[in-house]
Amino acid sequence: MSTLDERFLIYAALAILCSTVSVFLGLAAGVWSFLQICAVIELLFWIGAPEGDDSVTNW
């Protein structure tokens, strides 16, 4: 599974989870949760990538 496939699956599951949060807590809470978690995931992808490995940092 490529990095792009992994990211797609992660963000799809995250979108479902945050839309569920939106139903119960409101649209702003769901969107804000999605943005915060996306920022953390991307930061971890960048930090966890081995040096010189362009497959993680390039879409």
Backbone torsions as a table, in degrees:
resi	resn	phi	psi	omega
1	MET	NA	130.1	-178.8
2	SER	-80.5	167.2	-179.9
3	THR	-62.2	-37.2	179.1
4	LEU	-64.4	-40.5	177.0
5	ASP	-64.3	-40.8	179.2
6	GLU	-63.5	-44.6	179.4
7	ARG	-63.3	-40.7	179.3
8	PHE	-60.3	-45.7	-180.0
9	LEU	-64.3	-41.3	179.8
10	ILE	-63.7	-47.4	-177.8
11	TYR	-70.9	-30.6	176.1
12	ALA	-66.1	-46.0	177.8
13	ALA	-64.3	-38.5	178.6
14	LEU	-65.3	-40.1	178.5
15	ALA	-63.1	-40.7	178.0
16	ILE	-64.7	-45.0	179.4
17	LEU	-62.1	-45.5	-177.8
18	CYS	-72.2	-29.3	175.4
19	SER	-69.7	-31.7	174.0
20	THR	-66.3	-40.9	175.9
21	VAL	-61.2	-39.6	-179.8
22	SER	-61.0	-36.9	-179.5
23	VAL	-62.4	-41.0	-174.7
24	PHE	-90.9	-32.3	-174.1
25	LEU	-113.6	-9.3	178.7
26	GLY	113.1	159.0	-176.3
27	LEU	-62.7	-43.0	-177.9
28	ALA	-62.2	-40.1	179.3
29	ALA	-65.9	-40.2	178.9
30	GLY	-66.4	-44.7	179.8
31	VAL	-66.9	-43.8	-179.4
32	TRP	-64.3	-40.1	176.5
33	SER	-61.9	-44.7	179.6
34	PHE	-60.0	-46.7	-178.9
35	LEU	-64.4	-41.9	179.5
36	GLN	-64.6	-45.6	-178.2
37	ILE	-68.4	-37.7	176.5
38	CYS	-61.6	-42.0	179.5
39	ALA	-62.3	-42.1	179.5
40	VAL	-67.2	-42.3	179.6
41	ILE	-61.6	-46.8	179.7
42	GLU	-64.0	-39.6	177.7
43	LEU	-61.6	-43.0	179.2
44	LEU	-67.2	-36.3	175.1
45	PHE	-61.0	-43.7	-178.7
46	TRP	-69.0	-41.6	-179.0
47	ILE	-70.5	-39.3	-174.9
48	GLY	-81.7	-7.0	-178.9
49	ALA	-74.0	134.3	175.3
50	PRO	-64.3	150.3	-179.9
51	GLU	-63.0	136.0	179.2
52	GLY	82.5	-0.2	179.8
53	ASP	-92.9	101.9	-177.7
54	ASP	-81.7	-8.3	-177.0
55	SER	-70.4	-22.8	-179.3
56	VAL	-88.9	-40.9	-173.6
57	THR	-83.6	-21.2	179.1
58	ASN	-99.3	135.0	177.0
59	TRP	-81.6	NA	NA
